[in-house]
Structures are given as structure tokens and as C-alpha cells.
Amino acid sequence: MLTSLHIKNVVLIDQLSLAFGSGLSALTGETGAGKSILLDSLGLALGARAESGLVRSGTDQASVTASFDLPSGHSVDDILSAQGMEPSGGSLILRRSVGADGRSRAYANDAPISVGLLKEMGEALVDIHGQFETYGLLNPATHRHVLDLYAGNVLRLIQLKAAYETWAAAKAAIASAKAEAARALENEAWLRKCVEELEEIAPEEGEEAHLIETRRKLQNREAIAQALTFAAEKIGGETGADMQVGEAWRGLQKNADKIGEGVAQTLETLDRAAQELQEASRQIETLLYALDTEGETLETIEDRLYALRGLARKHGVTCEDLSRLRQELGEKLKLMDHQDHVLSQLIKEEKIARLAYQEAALDLRKHRQAAAVQLDKKVQAELAPLKLDKARFTTSVVAVEDPSSWGPEGADQIQFLVSTNAGSEAGPLHKIASGGEMARFMLALKLVLAEKSPSSGVYVFDEIDTGIGGATASAVGERLARLAERHQVLVVTHSPQVAALACHHWVVSKSGGKTTVTKLDMAQRREEIARMLAGSTITEEARAAASKLLESA
């Protein structure tokens, strides 16, 4: 809900603060008093185009601040989150300033934002409709979304989007496979030679590190062999540790009965030592055997490293990556050699995904068509009281035949069409209807859509009742009041019937070159409605008629 609007130095307005309530609010006043300036100011705070002409003469800067109370989960919080900003927390203040040079700045809860972001939030907060505006529901691009909300197609749209993404991925896989095969075909000779070289060398993962370690061992082979041989002799020679430990064990064993019980533990320790020495001797023999039987020389190791590193430089990779490169190039060659089989499998998968998408899109279309019938019926019922009894409203749901135009929201072209005379061809609302007719069509449509939309919207109507009066004006007022039962509605009006139905009433006036806005009490409302009925000279009859309108409301 829009809670307040503060305007400073905008055209004829010096400084003005308005506090708004729920329900229907009416702004009235004589032509030229400045009612349009209020809407221009609100539009400025919501991201409308800024012009230096809006800055009050003699001042450097104009500013407008609009404050909102928002329910939990409002779509504005999603917009803020997408920009990495803190959610509104139920309260949002939008501020816009415009300098005399035409430059403007925008803020949301005092944080600087772009005008584009301000406009995006403004469109999510307030729906402004004037006689000659061609956005919002007048834009065919919004019609599909509006119909889906009315039809309750949220879950179906989620399912359809998932099916579309699966289908899109399948198409992308085909395109990628074809492109890869084409590139491989262009370089077939080079590719085959590369694969042959890699297959011949057969690089293995971790091979370079292994070769470097082996080379180190070979470079120190003599020293290693001497060390191992020396250790073997010291352990297993005629005077080695193994023999000496054995002799020590046998000497103690012969005299064990003389030594007594204490020698048993020593014998066990010597026995373990003998076993460990024997194990060490076997390990040394293994190392000596490996040193003598590896069959590799420094020359073969150097040749292998040279070949691996040369191949790695050729392909611009590390030796460690050669094994992976061998596999990748082999797969490319395989794809080229078996392209028909690979593509036929991918095409089969794409066909299955496309059929699943089409089934979901068809199911969604049926629900859209059923909802369109109900929407048309309800909108049509609102037209006759609005002096549009010969008009027809139609929601067109047409299947799109070109698959390239299908998307995650379906394969339908949806548009709201109207005809204003019996037998005339239906067409887009903003092309067929006059300004006054357009406004009443929009009122009827919004009234029906309000039944299914969240009760947190703000609707602004600018002179929706131009050119009508009597029963038609009353019908417009009644429908605005009904819309205001679920939404906040602000209306700029010249109709006393509409003004009488408002919960809140302001009068806009101009004096001394300045525009002022005054909230009216009941007595002031009667006088203003009487003026609207009688003109400049207010009669007692007009006051009586005004009182009757207010009592009826």
C-alpha cells in the first residue's frame, strides 16, 4: 500500500506531503489546478522519465519520495534480492531527485540504485492507467502472464519450464556434437596423426614424476649398490650381526640353567633381533635385485622424458595432461568415425524431450483456453453497465506453429482483443478503443483479475470517467469501489458520482501560481461534490444532490 507521497519543487508545487489510506481515494479539482502534476510526481518516484521541466522555476532540484507498506513475500523483495540488496522488511521508501540540468538520482531505502531498477520496482508496486497510456495490461507482452495468474497455472508452468530446459539441453547436445564433428573433419589428417603419436608413446598419468625418480636412482646407482652391499655384509656376513646375535643366543642358551629365570627374557629379545635382522637382509636383497634387474638405463630414461616433454610442448599442455589429451582426441576421432551412431542417439533423445515438452504445452494450452472462456464471460458482464453494451472482449489463445518460437512459457500467442461495435473485427485494445472506452475496458478487466490477484496492489486511474455521466459514471464509481475492497485505488476524477464513493477525498487547487492539495472532511466533501454538480455557482439544489450522493455511498 502507498502510505505517503512527499513532493518538493515540482512545477507548481513548492512542498507537499500526502498520507494515503486503504480503499478508494479520490482527487478532484478544477481543470488546470495541477492534478496531473501529482501523477507525474508519483510516476517520477516510480521510475518514469525525468525532465528538467519538472523542476520548479527558481530552484536547483526537484524531489519526490513515495513510501510503501508491503506484505511479506512481495515481489519487490525478489527484485531487491536479485540485486544483492537487503529485502524491504515490509517498508519501502523510493526517492527520486531531478536537477535543473535534467540529471536524476534514485534511491531505495536510502541506498543508491539505477533508474532502471527503480522503474522495475515501480511497475511491481503501482499500476497507473491514464486515458492515453499504453503500458501495463495494454501491452500484449503481459497478457500471457495475466491469463496464467487468472488460470492458476503456476505448477503447470514450472513443469513446462523443466520440460523445455530438458529439450533445450538435448538440442544443444546435437548442435555441439555436429560442430565438434565438423571441426574434427576439417582437421582429420592432423587429428589422426596426433592420436597415432599419442597412442605410440602411450603416456601414463604420473609418468614424468616416476621417470624423474628413476633417473635419480640411476644417477646414484653405484653409491646405492655399495651402500646396500655393505649393509648386507654387516648383517649377513661371516662376522655379521646375524651370526653374532646367533652366537650370543646359543652361548646364553647353553648356560641358561646356571643363569636362572632372568635369562629367558633376554633369549626372547635376541630371538626377535635375529628375526628382524633376517627380514632386513631379505629387504636389502630385494633392493639389490631391483637395482640390477630394472633393465632401464639413464639413456632410455632421458629419451622417454625428451619424447614426453616434446609432445607436451607441441600440444601446449603439461606431461601430466598428455594422458587426458590422448583420451579427448581419441573421443573426437571416435565421434567422427561413429558420427552417424552418436547423432542418431542424440536425435532420438531430442525427439523424446520435444514430445514431452509438447504434451506439457498442450495441457497448459487447454487450461488457458478454459480460463479464457471464463475470463471473457466475466469481463463481458461488466461492460454493459459501463456504456459498452455493444462491445466484445475476447482473449485470443492461438497455438504457435513455429517451434523456434516455443519457450519455457509455452507455445501459445495470447492477446486481449476488443471490438466496440457489433459485427466489427476485434483488435488490440489500444488500437481499437478511444481513450474513454479504453479506460473502462481496463477497469472491467482489472476488476475481474482482482479476484485472483494478491490484495496488495495499488491502482491509479487518471480521469477514467471523462466523457460519461449519470448511470455510467455511477457504474464506474461502483466498480472502482469494488476494486478498492481488495486493493488500494487512487482516482483522479471529474465525476461527482465517483467522488462520492471514495473513502478519502482530496481537492487540488491553484492559487498564486502554486498548487495545493487539501484533504476534505464530510462538510467540505459535500461542498466540493456540489461544485462538481453545479459548476462555479453552487446552489442549494446542488448541495442537496451532493448530500444525497454521499448518503447513498
C-alpha positions, 0 to 999 in steps of 0.5 A: 500500500502507498502510505505517503507521497512527499513532493518538493519543487515540482512545477507548481508545487513548492512542498507537499506531503500526502498520507494515503489510506486503504480503499478508494481515494479520490482527487478532484479539482478544477481543470488546470489546478495541477492534478496531473502534476501529482501523477507525474510526481508519483510516476517520477518516484516510480521510475518514469522519465525525468525532465528538467521541466519538472523542476520548479522555476527558481530552484536547483532540484526537484524531489519526490519520495513515495513510501510503501507498506508491503506484505511479506513475500512481495515481489519487490523483495525478489527484485531487491534480492536479485540485486544483492540488496537487503529485502524491504522488511515490509517498508519501502521508501523510493526517492527520486531527485531531478536537477535543473540540468535534467540529471536524476538520482534514485534511491531505495531505502536510502541506498543508491540504485539505477533508474532502471531498477527503480522503474522495475520496482515501480511497475511491481508496486503501482499500476497507473492507467491514464486515458492515453497510456499504453503500458501495463495490461495494454501491452500484449507482452503481459497478457500471457502472464495475466491469463496464467495468474487468472488460470492458476497455472503456476505448477503447470508452468514450472513443469513446462519450464523443466520440460523445455530446459530438458529439450533445450539441453538435448538440442544443444547436445546435437548442435555441439556434437555436429560442430565438434564433428565438423571441426574434427573433419576439417582437421582429420589428417592432423587429428589422426596423426596426433592420436597415432603419436599419442597412442605410440608413446602411450603416456601414463598419468604420473609418468614424468614424476616416476621417470624423474625418480628413476633417473635419480636412482640411476644417477646414484646407482653405484653409491646405492649398490655399495651402500646396500652391499655393505649393509648386507655384509654387516648383517649377513656376513661371516662376522655379521650381526646375524651370526653374532646375535646367533652366537650370543643366543646359543652361548646364553642358551647353553648356560641358561640353567646356571643363569636362572629365570632372568635369562629367558627374557633376554633369549626372547629379545635376541630371538626377535633381533635375529628375526628382524635382522633376517627380514632386513637382509631379505629387504636389502636383497630385494633392493639389490635385485631391483637395482640390477634387474630394472633393465632401464638405463639413464639413456632410455630414461632421458629419451622417454622424458625428451619424447614426453616433454616434446609432445607436451610442448607441441600440444601446449599442455603439461606431461601430466595432461598428455594422458587426458589429451590422448583420451579427448582426441581419441573421443573426437576421432571416435565421434567422427568415425561413429558420427552417424551412431552418436547423432542418431542417439542424440536425435532420438533423445531430442525427439523424446524431450520435444514430445514431452515438452509438447504434451506439457504445452498442450495441457497448459494450452487447454487450461488457458483456453478454459480460463479464457472462456471464463475470463471473457464471460466475466469481463463481458458482464461488466461492460454493459453497465459501463456504456459498452453494451455493444462491445466484445472482449475476447482473449485470443489463445492461438497455438504457435506453429513455429517451434523456434518460437516455443519457450519455457512459457509455452507455445501459445500467442495470447492477446486481449482483443476488443471490438466496440461495435457489433459485427466489427473485427476485434483488435488490440485494445489500444488500437481499437478503443478511444481513450474513454472506452479504453479506460473502462475496458481496463477497469472491467478487466482489472476488476475481474483479475482482482479476484485472483490477484494478491490484495496488495496492489495499488491502482491509479486511474487518471480521469477514467470517467471523462466523457460519461455521466449519470448511470455510467459514471455511477457504474464506474464509481461502483466498480472502482469501489469494488476494486478498492475492497481488495486493493488500494485505488487512487482516482483522479476524477471529474465525476461527482458520482465517483467522488462520492464513493471514495473513502478519502477525498482530496481537492487540488487547487491553484492559487498564486501560481502554486498548487495545493492539495487539501484533504476534505472532511464530510462538510467540505466533501459535500461542498466540493461534490456540489461544485462538481454538480453545479459548476462555479455557482453552487446552489442549494439544489446542488448541495442537496444532490451532493448530500444525497450522493454521499448518503447513498455511498 
